[in-house]
Amino acid sequence: MGSQSLSLSAIASWVKQKAQQTGLLPPDSQFSHSNLDKADEDAIRECVWGLIIQGIVAPGTCNDDIYQSDLPWGK
């Protein structure tokens, strides 16, 4: 995922893709789409917020500001 800017839904999509690759979720097809359970989406949200609270992840953009000092829409 790298240092690109991501939303919670993008992170959930990444987790879903990894779950499908490991066989925890069936792959999407033309006729059906697997989705994460609400409990799994909530767990992802809690993990991300835990990382934010610990100062490991900072919300914001990463363009030229390597320290991510501005929250989204801060300028």
Backbone as CSV, one residue per row, in Angstrom:
resi,resn,N_x,N_y,N_z,CA_x,CA_y,CA_z,C_x,C_y,C_z
1,MET,0.825,-1.181,0.000,0.000,0.000,0.000,0.872,1.248,0.000
2,GLY,2.055,1.181,0.537,2.986,2.281,0.433,2.553,3.522,1.176
3,SER,3.057,4.666,0.728,2.768,5.926,1.406,1.701,6.738,0.702
4,GLN,0.951,6.121,-0.182,-0.085,6.849,-0.888,-1.237,7.182,0.037
5,SER,-2.027,8.147,-0.375,-3.163,8.578,0.429,-4.301,7.569,0.268
6,LEU,-4.842,7.087,1.372,-5.877,6.066,1.326,-7.059,6.443,2.208
7,SER,-8.218,5.992,1.803,-9.414,6.146,2.618,-9.671,4.824,3.345
8,LEU,-10.560,4.871,4.321,-10.917,3.628,5.023,-11.515,2.608,4.062
9,SER,-12.302,3.069,3.095,-12.895,2.125,2.140,-11.821,1.497,1.249
10,ALA,-10.776,2.255,0.908,-9.684,1.695,0.112,-8.914,0.642,0.919
11,ILE,-8.728,0.905,2.204,-8.051,-0.069,3.069,-8.906,-1.329,3.192
12,ALA,-10.216,-1.159,3.350,-11.118,-2.317,3.432,-11.078,-3.121,2.131
13,SER,-11.003,-2.439,0.990,-10.910,-3.137,-0.297,-9.614,-3.929,-0.394
14,TRP,-8.527,-3.350,0.111,-7.240,-4.041,0.108,-7.312,-5.291,0.978
15,VAL,-7.917,-5.164,2.167,-8.068,-6.309,3.069,-8.929,-7.382,2.407
16,LYS,-10.001,-6.960,1.738,-10.873,-7.915,1.034,-10.081,-8.663,-0.038
17,GLN,-9.268,-7.939,-0.797,-8.459,-8.564,-1.843,-7.503,-9.594,-1.245
18,LYS,-6.854,-9.242,-0.128,-5.941,-10.181,0.524,-6.691,-11.397,1.057
19,ALA,-7.895,-11.185,1.594,-8.712,-12.300,2.093,-9.104,-13.224,0.945
20,GLN,-9.385,-12.658,-0.221,-9.723,-13.487,-1.379,-8.501,-14.250,-1.876
21,GLN,-7.335,-13.609,-1.843,-6.115,-14.278,-2.303,-5.743,-15.462,-1.413
22,THR,-6.052,-15.360,-0.129,-5.707,-16.447,0.787,-6.829,-17.466,0.945
23,GLY,-7.963,-17.239,0.275,-9.059,-18.186,0.326,-10.027,-17.978,1.481
24,LEU,-9.878,-16.884,2.229,-10.815,-16.611,3.325,-12.158,-16.102,2.815
25,LEU,-12.161,-15.488,1.634,-13.387,-15.053,0.966,-13.368,-15.602,-0.447
26,PRO,-14.538,-15.971,-0.990,-14.546,-16.421,-2.377,-14.268,-15.246,-3.316
27,PRO,-13.644,-15.513,-4.454,-13.364,-14.428,-5.390,-14.652,-13.848,-5.971
28,ASP,-14.599,-12.565,-6.320,-15.736,-11.938,-6.987,-15.856,-12.513,-8.393
29,SER,-17.073,-12.615,-8.860,-17.307,-13.049,-10.235,-18.220,-12.031,-10.906
30,GLN,-18.531,-12.302,-12.122,-19.432,-11.419,-12.866,-20.812,-11.378,-12.209
31,PHE,-21.180,-12.432,-11.504,-22.530,-12.553,-10.967,-22.634,-12.343,-9.463
32,SER,-21.527,-12.474,-8.743,-21.603,-12.289,-7.290,-20.339,-11.606,-6.779
33,HIS,-20.518,-10.827,-5.749,-19.403,-10.113,-5.139,-19.375,-10.437,-3.650
34,SER,-18.209,-10.829,-3.157,-18.023,-11.074,-1.735,-17.742,-9.749,-1.051
35,ASN,-18.285,-9.561,0.096,-18.018,-8.362,0.869,-17.550,-8.754,2.258
36,LEU,-16.774,-7.873,2.867,-16.381,-8.100,4.251,-17.603,-7.959,5.145
37,ASP,-17.608,-8.708,6.229,-18.676,-8.552,7.220,-18.552,-7.179,7.867
38,LYS,-19.663,-6.674,8.354,-19.660,-5.383,9.051,-18.686,-5.414,10.224
39,ALA,-18.634,-6.526,10.933,-17.707,-6.657,12.065,-16.255,-6.527,11.602
40,ASP,-15.937,-7.067,10.422,-14.580,-6.948,9.886,-14.272,-5.504,9.501
41,GLU,-15.230,-4.830,8.878,-15.043,-3.418,8.526,-14.847,-2.574,9.786
42,ASP,-15.619,-2.873,10.831,-15.460,-2.155,12.102,-14.086,-2.416,12.711
43,ALA,-13.596,-3.660,12.604,-12.275,-4.003,13.144,-11.176,-3.252,12.391
44,ILE,-11.317,-3.120,11.088,-10.348,-2.363,10.287,-10.344,-0.907,10.735
45,ARG,-11.527,-0.343,10.909,-11.652,1.052,11.347,-11.000,1.244,12.717
46,GLU,-11.234,0.320,13.634,-10.629,0.395,14.971,-9.109,0.305,14.887
47,CYS,-8.583,-0.572,14.042,-7.128,-0.705,13.886,-6.524,0.587,13.348
48,VAL,-7.150,1.166,12.330,-6.631,2.409,11.752,-6.647,3.517,12.793
49,TRP,-7.755,3.658,13.524,-7.824,4.693,14.552,-6.823,4.438,15.676
50,GLY,-6.588,3.182,16.007,-5.573,2.857,17.002,-4.192,3.311,16.556
51,LEU,-3.884,3.109,15.272,-2.599,3.563,14.733,-2.502,5.086,14.734
52,ILE,-3.616,5.755,14.472,-3.633,7.221,14.497,-3.400,7.716,15.924
53,ILE,-4.095,7.132,16.883,-3.970,7.552,18.281,-2.546,7.338,18.794
54,GLN,-1.903,6.250,18.352,-0.534,5.974,18.781,0.497,6.832,18.053
55,GLY,0.055,7.583,17.052,0.974,8.433,16.303,1.754,7.707,15.226
56,ILE,1.357,6.485,14.912,2.043,5.700,13.888,1.592,6.137,12.495
57,VAL,0.322,6.473,12.376,-0.269,6.937,11.124,-0.837,8.321,11.380
58,ALA,-0.652,9.208,10.426,-1.202,10.558,10.556,-2.153,10.821,9.400
59,PRO,-3.370,11.254,9.710,-4.288,11.594,8.621,-3.779,12.837,7.907
60,GLY,-3.917,12.862,6.632,-3.482,14.025,5.866,-2.966,13.606,4.513
61,THR,-2.365,14.551,3.859,-1.826,14.279,2.538,-0.320,14.170,2.619
62,CYS,0.265,13.629,1.594,1.690,13.312,1.639,2.420,13.890,0.431
63,ASN,1.830,14.782,-0.322,2.436,15.264,-1.563,3.870,15.730,-1.359
64,ASP,4.079,16.975,-0.931,5.427,17.484,-0.709,5.733,17.614,0.779
65,ASP,4.751,17.372,1.610,4.896,17.559,3.052,5.237,16.209,3.678
66,ILE,6.516,15.902,3.833,6.914,14.576,4.308,6.486,14.305,5.743
67,TYR,6.156,15.346,6.483,5.726,15.160,7.872,4.213,15.141,8.028
68,GLN,3.470,15.249,6.934,2.004,15.214,6.933,1.432,16.129,8.008
69,SER,1.879,17.373,8.013,1.467,18.291,9.069,0.078,18.873,8.862
70,ASP,-0.486,18.731,7.682,-1.820,19.270,7.422,-2.836,18.140,7.362
71,LEU,-3.912,18.300,8.097,-5.020,17.358,7.961,-5.681,17.592,6.614
72,PRO,-6.491,16.650,6.158,-7.176,16.874,4.870,-7.925,18.200,4.893
73,TRP,-7.886,18.892,3.813,-8.551,20.179,3.594,-7.985,21.276,4.498
74,GLY,-6.765,21.118,4.945,-6.145,22.090,5.849,-5.656,23.335,5.169
75,LYS,-5.558,23.321,3.862,-5.023,24.498,3.161,-6.112,25.263,2.471
